[in-house]
């Protein structure tokens, strides 16, 4: 997040990047394996939506029912994205506080950290196997690297990231960052 980028701005930007990737997934690739073990590309979108809905529960907010991931993953994501953006654009709701895993925090802080990581990394998890643009922007790689450093061993907690994977020393920066999160960016996209 740049110095002038608010959480609402960051969410808008990252969600837009995810939307571009989701919208580009060919219909025949929704049920191919994703980069997340045991999940299809559709399952990754379901996880993103469920995680965002879950982020709202500690502050007593929710997203109304909308399209389902089974029927239309892109529409389901757009519905969730728009509802979350509306909440983040409202300081009264975005700044609601709760006791989180690492202490007292607020919704905007959570979305601006862990849930932003989710949007960046899961955009890649959707795009890479589907064979669509999966390049992560440099400022987002900066954010992911800083997040990994801040989390330390906690990045390996259950439900966060698996073990790091080894990649060649001469791999590009994105491949190295993703490897720290247990993703093999060197593997070719899955072919349907």
C-alpha positions in Angstrom: 0.0 0.0 0.0 1.5 3.3 -1.0 1.5 6.1 1.6 -1.6 7.7 0.1 -3.5 4.4 -0.6 -6.2 3.7 1.9 -7.5 0.2 2.6 -10.6 1.0 0.5 -8.3 2.1 -2.4 -6.1 -1.0 -2.0 -9.1 -3.3 -1.9 -10.5 -1.6 -5.0 -7.2 -2.0 -6.9 -6.5 -5.6 -5.8 -10.1 -6.7 -6.3 -10.0 -5.2 -9.8 -7.0 -7.3 -10.6 -8.6 -10.4 -9.3 -11.8 -9.6 -11.3 -9.8 -9.3 -14.5 -8.3 -12.7 -14.0 -11.6 -14.3 -13.0 -13.4 -12.8 -16.0 -10.7 -14.2 -18.2 -11.0 -17.8 -17.1 -12.4 -19.9 -19.9 -15.6 -21.7 -18.9 -14.1 -25.1 -19.5 -11.3 -24.4 -17.0 -13.3 -23.7 -13.8 -13.1 -27.2 -12.7 -9.4 -28.0 -13.5 -7.0 -28.3 -10.6 -5.7 -25.1 -9.1 -2.3 -24.4 -7.6 -3.9 -25.1 -4.2 -3.8 -28.8 -3.4 -7.1 -30.5 -3.8 -8.9 -27.4 -5.0 -10.2 -26.5 -8.5 -10.0 -23.0 -9.9 -13.7 -22.7 -8.9 -12.9 -23.8 -5.4 -10.3 -21.0 -5.1 -13.0 -18.4 -5.9 -15.3 -20.1 -3.4 -12.6 -19.8 -0.8 -12.0 -16.1 -1.5 -15.7 -15.4 -1.2 -16.1 -17.5 2.0 -13.0 -15.9 3.5 -14.3 -12.3 2.9 -17.7 -13.2 4.3 -15.9 -14.7 7.3 -13.8 -11.5 7.8 -17.1 -9.6 8.4 -18.5 -11.9 11.1 -16.3 -10.6 14.1 -17.7 -7.1 13.5 -21.3 -8.2 13.1 -21.6 -7.5 9.4 -22.5 -9.7 6.5 -22.8 -9.8 2.7 -26.3 -10.6 1.5 -26.8 -13.7 -0.6 -26.1 -13.4 -4.2 -25.1 -15.6 -7.2 -23.4 -18.9 -6.3 -19.9 -20.0 -7.3 -21.4 -23.2 -8.6 -23.7 -21.3 -11.0 -21.4 -18.4 -12.0 -18.1 -17.8 -10.3 -17.5 -14.4 -11.9 -20.9 -13.1 -10.8 -20.5 -14.5 -7.3 -17.2 -12.8 -6.9 -18.5 -9.5 -8.3 -21.4 -9.6 -5.9 -19.0 -10.2 -2.9 -16.5 -7.6 -4.2 -19.1 -4.9 -4.5 -20.6 -5.5 -1.1 -17.1 -5.5 0.6 -16.1 -2.3 -1.3 -19.3 -0.6 0.0 -18.4 -1.6 3.5 -14.8 -0.4 3.2 -15.9 2.9 1.7 -17.9 3.6 4.8 -15.5 4.5 7.7 -18.2 3.8 10.3 -18.2 0.1 9.2 -14.6 -0.2 8.1 -13.3 0.9 11.4 -15.3 -1.5 13.5 -13.0 -3.1 16.1 -12.8 -6.7 17.2 -10.3 -9.0 19.1 -8.3 -10.8 16.4 -5.8 -13.7 16.5 -3.0 -11.2 17.2 -4.9 -8.8 19.5 -7.3 -5.9 19.1 -7.7 -4.7 15.5 -10.4 -3.3 13.1 -11.9 -4.5 9.9 -10.0 -2.2 7.6 -6.7 -3.2 9.1 -7.5 -6.9 8.6 -8.6 -6.3 5.0 -5.5 -4.1 4.4 -3.2 -6.9 5.5 -4.1 -10.6 5.5 -7.1 -10.3 3.2 -5.0 -8.2 0.7 -2.5 -11.0 0.7 -5.3 -13.3 -0.1 -6.4 -11.2 -3.1 -2.9 -11.0 -4.5 -1.9 -14.7 -4.1 -5.3 -16.2 -5.0 -5.5 -14.1 -8.1 -2.4 -16.0 -9.2 -3.9 -19.3 -8.0 -6.9 -18.6 -10.3 -4.9 -17.3 -13.3 -1.9 -19.5 -13.5 -3.6 -22.9 -14.0 -6.2 -21.3 -16.3 -3.4 -19.9 -18.5 -4.4 -16.3 -18.1 -2.2 -13.3 -17.1 -0.7 -14.2 -13.8 2.0 -11.5 -13.4 2.0 -9.9 -9.9 2.7 -6.2 -9.9 6.0 -5.1 -8.2 4.3 -3.1 -5.5 2.2 -6.1 -4.6 5.3 -8.4 -4.5 6.8 -5.8 -2.1 3.7 -6.1 0.1 3.8 -9.9 0.0 7.5 -10.0 0.9 6.9 -7.6 3.8 3.9 -9.6 5.0 5.9 -12.8 5.0 8.7 -11.1 6.9 6.2 -9.7 9.5 4.4 -13.0 10.0 7.6 -15.1 10.4 6.8 -18.7 11.3 3.1 -17.7 11.7 2.9 -17.8 7.9 3.0 -21.6 8.3 0.0 -21.8 10.6 -2.8 -24.1 9.6 -5.0 -22.4 7.0 -2.4 -19.8 6.0 0.4 -21.3 3.9 2.1 -24.6 3.4 5.8 -25.3 3.4 8.0 -23.3 1.1 9.0 -25.0 -2.1 12.5 -24.9 -3.5 13.1 -23.1 -6.7 16.3 -22.5 -8.8 18.5 -19.7 -7.5 18.1 -17.8 -10.8 14.3 -17.8 -10.7 12.5 -14.5 -11.1 11.3 -12.5 -8.1 7.7 -13.6 -8.5 8.6 -17.3 -8.6 10.8 -16.9 -5.4 8.0 -15.0 -3.5 5.4 -17.5 -4.5 7.7 -20.4 -3.5 7.9 -18.9 0.0 4.1 -19.4 0.1 4.3 -23.0 -1.0 3.5 -22.4 -4.7 5.4 -23.7 -7.6 5.3 -20.9 -10.2 7.6 -22.8 -12.4 5.0 -25.5 -13.1 3.2 -25.0 -16.4 -0.4 -24.1 -16.4 -2.8 -27.0 -16.3 -4.2 -27.9 -19.8 -7.8 -28.8 -20.1 
